[in-house]
Amino acid sequence: MSAHLDPATPDPSPTSAPPTGTGITLVVTERVRRSQLEAYEAWARRLHVLQEARPGFVGLHVLRDLSGPVAEYVTLVRFRDRASLEAWRSSPAYREALTELDRFTAGEVEYREAQGLEAWFDRPARLPAPPLWKNVLVGVAGVYPLIMLFAQLLSPVTGDWPAWAATLATASLSTLFLNWPVLPLLSRALRPWLYPARRGA
């Protein structure tokens, strides 16, 4: 199979669970030849502009690792639901863009789908998963400040609400911001700690 193939119909590797309110993320891992870095980044910027114009697009985040013999880019593209993602993956603009990808990459491009927070804790393709305690610490580091912040900000509005309703409002906003952009930023900042094996790669 060609390295750039990203079938519009689901293959055995992506999840097949029904879409949920937390959205769905396409995780793309590309290993880029160093001689093609500038051309690849220009191509990726054009692709991102096309993605941002699609119905159901939520956001994207790029993790770069330039320490190895080839550069690794992990791009997380988030859509509101599976239908929006599949519409993008089957669009002529995306299919045309993919025809250029082989000239930048060294090896096969990897695609997988994740829902909710799963994308941020799913390991890069050739590395062991971080231990559970690290995932828990990252989650706490992200959600605790958000809970404190929104509890304070919402208190003038929710002060007279029942405790369960006030807590629900705080938790809903905290989860929304944890999902995007807090965990993407934390996962990028803590990547060497989460995946120390990469240092020796």
N, C-alpha and C positions, 0 to 999 in steps of 0.2 A: 504494500500500500504506500502511496506517495506520502512524503512527510507532511504535506500541507493539507491532506484530506481531513475535512471536518464535516461528516455527513449531516444533512439536514434531518434525516430520520435517526431516532435514537439508536446507538449501538449498545453492545452489552455492558460497557463500562459505566456510562452515566446512570444515576439513580432513576428509578421509574416511579417514584412516589408522586402523588398528585400535588399540584401547586398549593402553596399555603400563603397566608398573609405576610410571611416573612420574606417572600421573594425567592428568587433562584439565581445562583451565581455560576457563570461559566469560568472555570479555572484553566488557563492556557499556559503551558510551560514550553518555552522556546529557547534553544541553545544557539546563540548567534556567533558566527565567525567574527573574529576581531577586525578583520579587514572590511567587514560589512556593517560595522556598528552605526556609522553615521547614516548610511542609506537605510538601514533597518529602522532607526529611530524616526527618520522622516516619513517612511512608509507607515509606521505605527501611529504617528500623529494624524496622518490623513485618515486612517482607519478609525481612530477615536472620534474624530469629528463626525464621521458617518454614523457611528454608534450613538452618539449623543442626540442625533436628530431622530432616532427611531422611537415610535410609540412604545411606552412601557419601560424605557431605559431609566435606571435609577442612578447609576454611577459606576466608576471604574477606578481601579487602583493598580499600580505597577510596582512590583518588587524587583530590584536589580541586584545581581551578584556578579561583579566584574573581577573577582579574585582568581578564578580558575583559568585554564588554557582557552576555554570558550566562555563567553558571557552568557549568563542564564537570566532570562526574563520570565517572571511569573505574573501574568495579567489576570486580574479578577474583574469580570464584567458582569454587572448585576442588573437584572431585569425584574419587573414587578411580578411576572408569573411565567410559567413554562411556555404558554402560547406566544408571548412577546419574544422570548428568547428564540423559539423555533422559527418565528417569522423573520427574525434577523438572520439566523443561520442559513435560511433558504433564500434570502434576498439576492438578486443579481449583483448588487454592489459588493456584498460580502464575498460571493463566489468569485467575482472578478479580482478582488483584492488578494484572495488566497493564491491566485495563479502566480503572484510575484514572490511568495514567501520562500520557496525552495532556494532561491539564490542567496538568501541571507543566512539560512540555518545550517547547522552541522548536526545531523541526526534527525530523528523523528520528533515531530511536535506532539505533545501530549495534551489531551482534552479530557476534562471531567466536569461533572456538575455537582454542586453542593447547595443545600438549602439552609436558610437562616445563618447561624453563627458557624456552621460546620466548615465553611470555606477557610476561615481564619485559623482553625486548629487542625486542618487536614495537612499532612506533612508534604513537603516537596518530594518529587518522585524518587529519588534514590536514597533517601535518608530515613532512619528510624524515627518513629513518632516521638515527640518529647514526652517525658513522664507526666502522668496525670497531675501531680502536684504543681508542675510548671503551668499547665493549662489553667488550673484552678487559680493560681496566683495572678496570672494575666487577666483572667476574668474579674477577679476581685479588684485588681488595680484599676480596671476600666470602669466597673459599675459602681463602686463605692463613692467616688467623687461625684458621679452623675446623680446618684440618689440624694446625696447631701445638697447638691446644687439645686435640683428641681424641687426638693422638699422646701427649701428656703424661698425659691422664686414663686412657687405655687401657694405658699401659706396664706397670702392675703385673699386668695380666691377660695381655697379649700379649707380654710380654718374652721368653718361651721359645718363642713360635710361630715358624714359618718366616717369613722376611721378606715373602713374597708374601701370606700370610694376615694378618699384622699390618697391612700396607699396605691390604689389602682392607677390613678392619674400620674403619680410619681413614677411608678414602675413602668408604665407605658412609654412615657417620654424617655426614661433612662434606657430602656431596651432599644428604642428607636435610634438614639444617638450612639449607644454602644455598638450596634450593628454597623452603623455608618455615620461618622468616620472614625470613632474612637478605636475600635479594634484594628482596623487597617493600619492606623498610625502606630499603635502599640506593637503590632506584629512586626512591622518594619523596624522599629527602633530596637526591639528585643530579639531580632532574628538570630544574631550570633549566639545569644544565650539559649534560645529555644532549640537551635540546631548546631551545637558546637562541632559536630563531625565535619561540617562544611569547611572549617578552618584547616583541617588536614587534607582536604580533597585535592 
